[in-house]
Amino acid sequence: MIIMEPKEPLFTDESGAVQREMAINKQQITGEAIMDRLGAFEQMLDDILHQNEREQIEMKKLKAAGKEKTAAYRQYLGNRMFYKMILDKYRQYGLLDERM
């Protein structure tokens, strides 16, 4: 992933005044910290997408072997429901393409 940082991170507050820092979760953070945080969210999304795909493949293998009632299959099913909820939240906030 390529992250392009502005030469001098600037933000505007509610009044339109230019600020060098931004408050997130009641903490003042700089542009560099914001980019680090964004990178972490992007990595989390990528990990969830890959794990979801891997577990879907494992579920298909178990189903083909007639093992839908096993603990492993049910655990994968529970995980996939959790991943779906997380990915739906990403979509809700416009952070994930509808086709993903």
Residue pairs with C-beta under 8 A, 6 or more apart in sequence:
1 39
1 42
3 35
3 38
3 39
5 31
5 32
5 35
6 31
8 20
8 31
9 20
9 30
9 31
9 32
9 34
10 18
10 19
10 20
10 31
11 18
11 19
11 20
11 21
11 22
11 31
12 18
12 19
13 19
20 30
20 31
21 28
21 29
21 30
22 28
22 29
22 31
22 34
23 29
24 34
24 37
29 37
41 95
45 90
45 95
45 96
48 83
48 86
48 87
49 87
49 100
51 79
51 83
52 80
52 83
52 84
52 87
55 76
55 79
55 80
55 83
56 80
58 72
58 76
59 73
59 76
59 77
59 80
62 68
62 70
62 72
62 73
62 76
63 73
67 73
87 96
87 100
90 96
91 98
